[in-house]
Amino acid sequence: MQDLASEKLTAEQNAKASPTKKPTASTFDFMVVSNRLPVDRISDDNEESGWRRSPGGLVTALAPMMTKSDGAWVGWHGAPDETVRPFSHEGMDLLPVQLSSDDVELFYEGFSNATIWPLYHDVIAPPEFHRTWWDSYRKVNRKFADAVARHAADGATVWVQDYQLQLVPRLLRESRPDLKIGFFNHIPFPPPEIFAQLPWRREIIDGLLGADLLGFQRPSDAGNFMRSARRFLGASVKQQQVHVKGANGQVTHIARAQAFPISIDVAQIRELADRPDIIERAQQIRKDLGNPKTILLGVDRLDYTKGIRHRLKAFEELLADGHIKVEDATLIQVASPSRERVEQYRLLREEIEGTVGHINGTYDTIQNTAVRYLHHSYPVEEMVALYLAADVMLVTALRDGMNLVAKEYVTARQNDDGALVLSEFAGAADQLKQAFLINPHDIDGLKSTVLKAITLDPKEARRRMKLMRKQILDHDVDHWSAEFLAALEEKVVRDDS
């Protein structure tokens, strides 16, 4: 987790880190709530600290709106046991929420990432259920809700983000019924048969139903949520509406659940893909690898949901079978560090790095390396260079809410070449139907599909890529945010049919 290992700032450093500019208002008409603020702390060589805007589609989509409107962003600033006053950064008003070291351990690393994350990803890894984690989750959600309630103007619109804050909508509705509340779930929502394992399933569903509009990545996720609302709360579900009742049995409001597939900052990726220095960097990457005929690329957080093991197994077997040769094909695997304090993630890293070492030890030559494994995070400029250098993009997620890497790769291929191998279990498969769709658990099928992608006819590659690029260009991250917020403001017509 970012900044977790960094030392606490002294009072003097904290004054430097937080700009002197105060928020432009004490109450706000539009508020975004997420686990993290949209800024990261930076330090220069003189050990002075400041802030820079975080990368990512959500920040890119909402930052212009925040700067133009009377808006504020509520979230944790990234360091435990530290109080940071509200401040403004690049036109955005930011309201930090303080978390203790215990909060980070129990709420974030515990309930959010060792209970909810594996449960919502089809229990690829077994979730853990601890009452102390749940107690912390409730407490921290209350902190976030209280921060919003204090600063929201009358009738304000509040957009709550993701699985760490599933209780916030209900808490806000109880304390501030005047608010218009939206919630977006960036990860999958599991079917009721899996969700049933959660001891606090009723409380989570009730928490989410505090929202007027619940957004999900896929229609199947929205359907799973509505089925769980009916099964575990006895809610009345009609079409995409859940009629939420109060203690007196009367309908208090209608919560809608719909799919709003998130996307990327298309303009940024296209601009970078056109830059001569990045094009030159892509050529240099190929040269540094010995100019192989085919470069395959995987870009993932180091997470058990991403199917990295399955990808490596398929690649190793293709080498063993003689279908590809190390002189002709190289796999670049970027695995950015993730949740390194969590035991499951430390073990996964050991397994992945052991597998890469075995493959390279078996198949490398003096001139050629089978797998270039990069356990780093890279700036977006380097990522776009990698997208341009790669002939085949491999997205083999076992379960993924969307997978924006797939969309970034397609967007960067402005010559309409290249091939995308995409897991059917990633949300992006719903939009990118011209990709080579695969079941990552089917290793033989994965191997066969990778070979098809490597030998794809250029004309067919252009046909597929043009259709995928059009879909993404027409549905960028700005379209996503505008569509959600427009739906949130719609007047709901009650469906009693």
Secondary structure by P-SEA (a helix, b strand, c coil): ccccccccccaaaaaaaccccccccccccbbbbcccccbbbbbcccccccccccccaaaaacaaaaaacccccccccccccccccccccccbbbbbbbbccccccccccccccccaaaaaaccccbbbbbaaaaaaaaaaaaaaaaaaaaccccbbbbbbbcccccaaaaaaaaaccccbbbbbbcbbbbcccccccccaaaaaaaaaacccbbbcccaaaaaaaaaaaaacccccccccccccccccccccbbbbbbbbbbbcaaaaaaaaaacaaaaaaaaaaaaaaccccbbbbbbcccccccaaaaaaaaaaaaaaacccccccbbbbbbbcccccccaaaaaaaaaaaaaaaaaaaccccccccccccccccccaaaaaaaaaaccbbbbccccccccaaaaaaaaaccccbbbbbccccccccccccccccccccaaaaaaaaaaaaaaccaaaaaaaaaaaaaaaaaccaaaaaaaaaaaaacccccccc
